[in-house]
């Protein structure tokens, strides 16, 4: 019953009380009549325990997307169910309407629509559904909380997907599959063509030249079916927020873009997230869609407040492939963590593989370094300068050992890491 109708009904009870019990007994009479009406109303309300629930919910959804989350109520009682329903989702699920009203005739089922707008990735849960069953007058209600767990896996948003078409076009140009024929260096034979001035004499095919009596050169294309191993650091350094986004989330975006680009380039992609142990793993041998497997494995990841154990990496990479591979380590370039953990194990990786170290650079450091407006700002600028110098020293040390380094702000890291992969393919290093 609507609120206005309830007020009319209560006013009518007041009028009856005035007529039947004039004088000082009017209020008591009105309260008694109201209590009696509420008791009758409560007796006519459908029992909530005779309501069966079904939840219409997808298994997964992407962050920043609205997710339909309806409840279907089946009334197995002999009375009409007039219910207010609350689904106990955790706050980060972003439930747009916490209470839903639905009327279900006896023996029938009705759908109570709902929408979630998740505010973070990962597994979101609800434990129970509360059903408040009103009588036909709307004066009283029965309420029960029914255990009815539900889970929604919220996948990473993959906002860097917008860069994928352009990167794939560049990759196909290098591979000679697009309309623009750009022949890059490589190790896999492509075709023969006539020699032109400027060609590398080492590419001359002497047997073909002898047969045709014209100088012929071989052309090459980047090899396909190479291994790309993505390693994501989930230790304490991944918890830092840069431009209001955790470093871990930026690393996830970069790994997703590079993984899909490498698959488009014909390479096999493996993924592992680690700190003191392996937190998630995706094997290239699986048959399911790569994007869904990567996103599903990355969705529940959280930064752990512990130090990373980089000594795991040689064994982890060896368990994936013994062939020469591209190993992409997404971590922090903090001087202490790199010097004590990564540098001792890096030679073992570089002996067999091409290694790229990718890191998120905080643009606030450059802003602090340039600020000289006050004494405190000067101290902050000095600290920022020190941090940037340490970062540059670590980068130089990694490069001197033979590793490639990609150190970019959050929004630039995914496309720049993809560009590094394309350059390595074009130069024949993969």
CORTAFEN-V102564 format. One record per backbone hydrogen bond with DSSP energy under -1.0 kcal/mol. NH is the residue of the N-H (numbers start at 0). CO is the residue of the C=O. E is the energy in kcal/mol with one decimal. If there is no record, write none. Layout:
nh->(NH NH)
co->(CO CO)
e->(E E)
This chain:
nh->(5 6 7 8 9 10 11 12 13 14 15 16 17 18 19 20 25 28 29 30 31 32 33 34 35 36 37 38 39 40 41 42 43 49 50 51 53 55 60 62 64 66 68 69 70 71 72 73 74 75 80 82 83 84 85 87 88 89 92 93 95 99 101 103 106 107 109 111 115 116 118 121 123 125 128 129 130 131 132 133 134 141 143 145 147 149 151 152 153 154 160 161 162 163 166 167 168 169 170 171 172 173 174 176 177 181 181 184 187 189 192 194 198 202 203 204 208 209 210 211 212 216 217 218 220 224 227 228 229 230 231 232 233 235 237 238 241 246 247 249 250 251 252 253 254 255 256 257 258 259 260 261 262 263 264 265 266 267 269 270 271 272 273 274 278 279 281 285 292 293 294 295 296 297 298 300 303 305 308 311 312 315 316 317 318 320 325 326 327 328 329 330 337 338 339 340 342 344 345 348 349 350 351 352 353 355 356 357 358 360 364 366 367 368 369 377 378 379 380 381 382 383 384 385 386 387 388 389 390 391 392 393 394 395 396 397 398 399 400 401 402 403 405 407 411 412 415 416 417 418 419 420 421 422 423 424 425 426 427 428)
co->(1 2 3 4 5 6 7 8 9 10 11 12 13 14 15 16 22 24 25 26 27 28 29 30 31 32 33 34 35 36 37 38 39 46 47 73 71 69 152 154 61 115 113 55 111 53 109 51 107 49 103 101 131 99 129 127 86 124 89 90 114 84 82 80 74 104 72 70 66 93 91 153 151 149 145 85 143 83 141 81 139 132 130 128 126 125 123 58 121 60 157 158 159 160 162 163 164 165 166 167 168 169 170 171 171 172 179 425 220 218 216 214 195 199 200 215 204 205 206 207 208 192 202 190 187 265 267 325 269 327 271 329 273 305 234 235 244 239 237 245 246 247 248 249 250 251 252 253 254 255 256 257 258 259 260 262 261 225 227 281 229 279 231 276 272 272 270 282 288 289 290 291 292 293 294 297 233 303 274 308 309 311 312 313 314 316 226 353 228 355 230 357 333 334 335 336 337 341 341 344 345 346 348 348 324 326 403 328 405 407 361 362 363 364 365 373 374 375 376 377 378 379 380 381 382 383 384 385 386 387 388 389 390 391 392 393 394 395 396 398 397 354 356 358 408 408 411 412 413 414 415 416 417 418 419 420 421 422 424 423)
e->(-2.1 -2.3 -2.0 -2.5 -2.9 -2.4 -2.2 -2.2 -1.9 -2.1 -2.2 -2.2 -2.1 -2.0 -2.8 -2.7 -1.5 -2.3 -2.7 -2.6 -2.3 -2.7 -2.5 -2.6 -2.5 -2.5 -2.5 -2.2 -2.3 -2.6 -2.6 -2.1 -1.5 -1.5 -1.6 -2.6 -1.6 -2.7 -2.0 -2.0 -1.4 -3.3 -2.7 -1.3 -2.1 -3.3 -2.8 -2.8 -2.6 -2.5 -3.1 -2.8 -2.2 -3.1 -2.4 -2.5 -2.0 -1.6 -2.2 -1.9 -2.4 -2.4 -2.3 -3.1 -1.8 -1.9 -2.3 -3.8 -2.9 -1.3 -2.9 -2.5 -3.0 -2.2 -2.6 -2.9 -3.0 -2.4 -3.6 -3.3 -1.9 -2.8 -2.2 -3.3 -1.6 -2.4 -2.5 -2.0 -3.4 -3.5 -1.4 -1.3 -1.9 -1.5 -1.9 -2.6 -2.0 -1.9 -2.1 -2.4 -2.0 -1.8 -1.9 -2.4 -1.0 -1.2 -1.2 -1.0 -1.7 -2.8 -2.0 -2.5 -2.1 -2.1 -1.5 -2.6 -2.1 -2.2 -1.9 -2.3 -1.9 -2.9 -3.3 -2.8 -2.7 -2.2 -3.1 -3.2 -3.1 -3.2 -2.6 -2.6 -2.9 -2.6 -1.7 -1.7 -2.9 -2.8 -1.9 -1.6 -2.1 -2.1 -2.1 -2.3 -2.4 -2.5 -2.3 -2.4 -2.5 -2.3 -2.2 -2.8 -2.0 -2.1 -1.5 -1.7 -2.6 -3.6 -2.7 -2.3 -2.2 -2.3 -2.4 -1.8 -3.3 -1.2 -2.7 -1.4 -2.0 -3.0 -2.8 -2.2 -2.0 -2.2 -1.9 -1.6 -3.0 -2.3 -3.0 -1.5 -1.6 -2.3 -3.0 -2.4 -1.8 -2.4 -2.7 -3.3 -2.9 -3.0 -3.2 -2.3 -2.3 -2.7 -2.1 -1.8 -2.7 -1.1 -1.4 -1.1 -2.8 -1.6 -1.1 -2.7 -2.4 -2.9 -3.2 -2.9 -2.7 -3.1 -1.5 -1.4 -2.6 -2.2 -1.2 -1.9 -1.7 -2.2 -2.6 -2.2 -2.1 -2.6 -2.6 -2.3 -2.3 -2.5 -2.4 -2.4 -2.1 -2.6 -2.3 -2.2 -2.4 -2.5 -2.0 -2.4 -2.4 -2.2 -1.2 -1.1 -2.0 -2.7 -2.6 -1.7 -1.1 -1.9 -2.2 -2.6 -1.9 -2.2 -1.9 -1.8 -2.1 -2.5 -2.3 -2.1 -2.6 -2.1 -1.0 -1.8)
